[in-house]
Amino acid sequence: MKTKAVFYHAGCPVCVAAEQNVAAALDRSRFDVEIVHLGQSKSRVAEAEKAGVKSVPALVLDGQPYHINFGAGIEVLR
């Protein structure tokens, strides 16, 4: 069974670099990876907040948020 991984970002340079380095490095045979651009999918900001995302870029693995670098606070994406 694959582990759910959701990579939330806002499209900023920090987020794009993290997507290229972190999300792309996940073993797709072990992880079901979804990339969510919160700048384009504003309706999913509440979902990210509920998952514990405080800033982007962030990776949520099996329900646990991991904040990679501070690109933008989640509050500016609402």
N, C-alpha and C positions, 0 to 999 in steps of 0.2 A: 504494500500500500504506500502511495506517495504522500509526502508531507506537503501541506498547503503552504505556499510562500507568496506573499503579496508585497511588491515593491512600490511604495508610494513616493511620488516626486512631483515637482512643480515646473519642471522644464528649465530651471536655471542651470548655469554652467556646472555648479557643484553637483546638482542632481544628475545631470547627463553623464558626468564623469563617474559618479557612483553606479549608475545603471550599467555603464560599459564595463566597469571593473568588478562590481559585486554581484549584481543580478545575473549578468551574463556568465559568471563563473560557477553558478549553481549547477549541480549535476541534475540534468533534466530527467534522468532515470529514477532519481530519488525524490525530486521536488516537482510539484505542479506549480509552476511560476506564472503569476499574473502581474503585469506592469500597469500601474494606474497613475495617469498624469492628472493630478488634482486641479491643475489650472484649466484643463479641458473638461474634466468630469466633476464639476462643483457638487453635484448631487451625492458624491461619494465621500465628501469631507467628514460628514457625521460618522460614517462607517469607520474611517481612519481614526477619528477621535475615540470612538468606542473601543477600538482595538488597542488604544493606549499611545497612539502616535502624537507626539508633542511638537515635532518639527520634521521637516523633510530635507533630505531623503531619509527614508526609514524602510526597513525590511521587517515584515511581520512573518515569523516562522512558527507555524503550528500554534497561533494565538499569542505569541510572545513578541513584543516590539523591540527592535534593535535600531537605535538611532546612529546613523553612519557618520554624519557630519552636519553641522548646522547651516542649512541653506536658507530656510525660511520657517518661521514659527507657523504652526497650523492655524492660528487665529487670523493670519493675514490672507488665508485661502478661503475663508468663509464667504 
